[in-house]
Amino acid sequence: MRSGVPRGARLRRWVARARLSSLRTTFTVSFAAVAAAVTVLVGFLSYDAAARLVRVDQQTVFEGVVQDLLDEVRHSALTPADFATADADGGPRDELIRPSGTVVQVLGPDASVVDRGHPPLPVGADDRRIAAARPAGQLVEHRDVDVGDGMYRVATVSLGDGRGAVQIAQEFSDTEDLLRELQQRTVLLVGAVVIAAGLFGWWLARRITSRLVRLAGAAEDVARTGRLGIQVPVAGYDEVARLGRSFDRMLGRLAQSEEDQRRLVQDAGHELRTPLTSLRTNISMLRRIDELPPAARGELVADLAQESRELTDLVNELVDLAAGQSDREPLQRVAVADIAEDVAVAARRRTGRAVTVRVSGDTVVDGRPGALQRALSNLVDNAAKFDRGGGEPIDIVVTGVGMPAAGNGTGVGSSAAVRVEVLDRGPGIAEEDLDRVFDRFYRAPDARSLPGSGLGLSIVREVAAAHGGDPFARRREGGGSAIGFTVGRGGGGED
């Protein structure tokens, strides 16, 4: 039976493997080609140098023997008999043979062979002419003479006064045979090195690309299934391992983003359902508005206006929360104290409440001004909403801690930690609600009768986390609440 995997998926997987196999093949061939080029170059240079040295050395020895013979016949009146037999005391013949195993053949006055060499050397017209020559030390040299089964280099030297000549020969075919064998062995060695390099390159390429194959398989599984929770295999500390870890972190961030988006949609749907149902009910009542008494009409219109405002506020806060999750506002040097002053001015104008700002320490950090202003505005609006008495001003306290921010993985490299706190004299927060006030759509029982969606403090938490800080909330001595957040590490939420 055939697998249940769709044909298109199998084709894509085969193409991906073929590409990785092509990378492996390319690496193997490249490795083998480089090894072959280096080995061929080294082998050629080594063989050429060795052959040159051998040939030059052999030629030098032969030329030395010839020169010794020339010197001897020119200074001494030698006859063919002096070279005919070996002398136990070391005669001229032995002096020619000892250095390099030279073949010696002696010719008489009429160019007849007096003492045949081993092997016998051919006697040509030039050799006869030299044997009958009057001056001693005349030379004729023959190269590449075929003697028996070998090639020889032959030189004939006259003894003078027509007494004959001496032929000396050196075989070089055995040297060429040796060099040919060396050449064959070099070629075999090069071939063995190339094969070994290819096998090693294939093993190394497979070892390197195997992790890429697994990483590509994980990416294909993500693309095919859409599941971001796939475990990415990571091993080692090289570039491939760094790629795997980066891909794993990217999948984690995407999975977290997807989960946040899913929760936001679910929570938003849950919170929107109630006001939309109420709106539909009131709108259906509008069809019979003429039948309602005047007081009921006014109550219906007021209820519609209130619900539309609450729905508008809820939608705006949802948009702000979604924007906070995907904020692309660039980082810049910003004074948190200046943001607090701007928020206080806007809050005084909007609510008519007294809002004070207290600043201490250095409050300049690396941050996103728009996000920080949105978070601080939510805190002030929250304080104004719950502190309806208005007997005391709302206090904004901005404190620069002045500690270097540790690496936090958020990309925010603040040079100092800053603590922002908003103080009010409202009813305060119950102890059991302190840990939940920053959850999305959470509203304490005492606050459910007031307008709002429960998203304002959730936005504060998102902004604080994006700046490497934390939100905090506590009950204030004498009544009221102290709610705020930190920017950067080092500005904890406890007094």
Stockholm file with secondary structure:
# STOCKHOLM 1.0

chainA/1-495         MRSGVPRGARLRRWVARARLSSLRTTFTVSFAAVAAAVTVLVGFLSYDAAARLVRVDQQTVFEGVVQDLLDEVRHSALTPADFATADADGGPRDELIRPSGTVVQVLGPDASVVDRGHPPLPVGADDRRIAAARPAGQLVEHRDVDVGDGMYRVATVSLGDGRGAVQIAQEFSDTEDLLRELQQRTVLLVGAVVIAAGLFGWWLARRITSRLVRLAGAAEDVARTGRLGIQVPVAGYDEVARLGRSFDRMLGRLAQSEEDQRRLVQDAGHELRTPLTSLRTNISMLRRIDELPPAARGELVADLAQESRELTDLVNELVDLAAGQSDREPLQRVAVADIAEDVAVAARRRTGRAVTVRVSGDTVVDGRPGALQRALSNLVDNAAKFDRGGGEPIDIVVTGVGMPAAGNGTGVGSSAAVRVEVLDRGPGIAEEDLDRVFDRFYRAPDARSLPGSGLGLSIVREVAAAHGGDPFARRREGGGSAIGFTVGRGGGGED
#=GR chainA/1-495 SS CCCSSCHHHHHHHHHHHHHHHHHHHHHHHHHHHHHHHHHHHHHHHHHHHHHHHHHHHHHHHHHHHHHHHHHHHHHSCCCHHHHHSCCTTCCHHHHHHTTTTCEEEEECTTSCEEECCSSCCCCCHHHHHHHTCSSTTCEEEEEEEEETTEEEEEEEEECSTTCCEEEEEEECHHHHHHHHHHHHHHHHHHHHHHHHHHHHHHHHHHHHHHHHHHHHHHHHHHHHHCCSCCCCCCCSSSHHHHHHHHHHHHHHHHHHHHHHHHHHHHHHHHHHHHHHHHHHHHHHHHTTGGGSCHHHHHHHHHHHHHHHHHHHHHHHHHHHHHHHHTCCCCCEEEEHHHHHHHHHHHHHHHHCCCEEEEEESCCEEEECHHHHHHHHHHHHHHHHHHCCSCCSCEEEEEEECCCCCCCCSSSCCCSSCEEEEEECCSSCCCGGGTTTTTSTTCCCGGGTTSSCCSCHHHHHHHHHHHTTCCEEEEECTTSSEEEEEEESTTCCSCC
#=GC SS_cons         CCCSSCHHHHHHHHHHHHHHHHHHHHHHHHHHHHHHHHHHHHHHHHHHHHHHHHHHHHHHHHHHHHHHHHHHHHHSCCCHHHHHSCCTTCCHHHHHHTTTTCEEEEECTTSCEEECCSSCCCCCHHHHHHHTCSSTTCEEEEEEEEETTEEEEEEEEECSTTCCEEEEEEECHHHHHHHHHHHHHHHHHHHHHHHHHHHHHHHHHHHHHHHHHHHHHHHHHHHHHCCSCCCCCCCSSSHHHHHHHHHHHHHHHHHHHHHHHHHHHHHHHHHHHHHHHHHHHHHHHHTTGGGSCHHHHHHHHHHHHHHHHHHHHHHHHHHHHHHHHTCCCCCEEEEHHHHHHHHHHHHHHHHCCCEEEEEESCCEEEECHHHHHHHHHHHHHHHHHHCCSCCSCEEEEEEECCCCCCCCSSSCCCSSCEEEEEECCSSCCCGGGTTTTTSTTCCCGGGTTSSCCSCHHHHHHHHHHHTTCCEEEEECTTSSEEEEEEESTTCCSCC
//
